[in-house]
Amino acid sequence: MTDPETASRTMVLERLIDAPVSILWAAWTDPASLTQWWGPDGFSCRTERIDLRAGGEWVFDMIGPDGTIYPNHHRYTAMVPQKRIDYTLHWGEDGPKHADASVTFEDLGGGCRVTLTMVFLTREEHDAAKGVGAYELGLQTLGKLARFAGAD
């Protein structure tokens, strides 16, 4: 059970995708695949380096439709094959941490429930992210995953 303070800074995104867990897991853990679909509609990724394993990292820029660059750094803390990936989100390479994230894959017998959870460091960061549409943009990202998996 999550305490109210943690709940106030947590964002949960969920999508049912008509694809097997193995396909979705590969999309998240293969460097060539992840960079093709990650990010909201109209965004692309420019990777500096990528090592998708527990203890690894992904240093990249999200590039918005208007050309704005958003530096990112994901540090992977745990991977349970075809079940869960845990990582921290940083503002640019070695920048300040702003959230802990996890993605889980629930096998639904041919389909999969993908749940992306982000626990921001502060309620203010959560509210700022929500205010710029992070929830909707995150759902777009999961939509791109579904399309990448051929399930849209």
SULRADA-V996193 format. One record per helix or strand. SS is the DSSP state (~ for helix, > for strand). FROM is the first residue (numbers start at 1). TO is the last residue. If there is no record, write none. Layout:
ss:SS from:FROM to:TO
ss:SS from:FROM to:TO
This chain:
ss:~ from:4 to:7
ss:> from:10 to:17
ss:~ from:21 to:29
ss:~ from:31 to:37
ss:> from:44 to:50
ss:> from:57 to:63
ss:> from:69 to:80
ss:> from:84 to:91
ss:> from:97 to:107
ss:> from:112 to:120
ss:~ from:123 to:131
ss:~ from:134 to:148
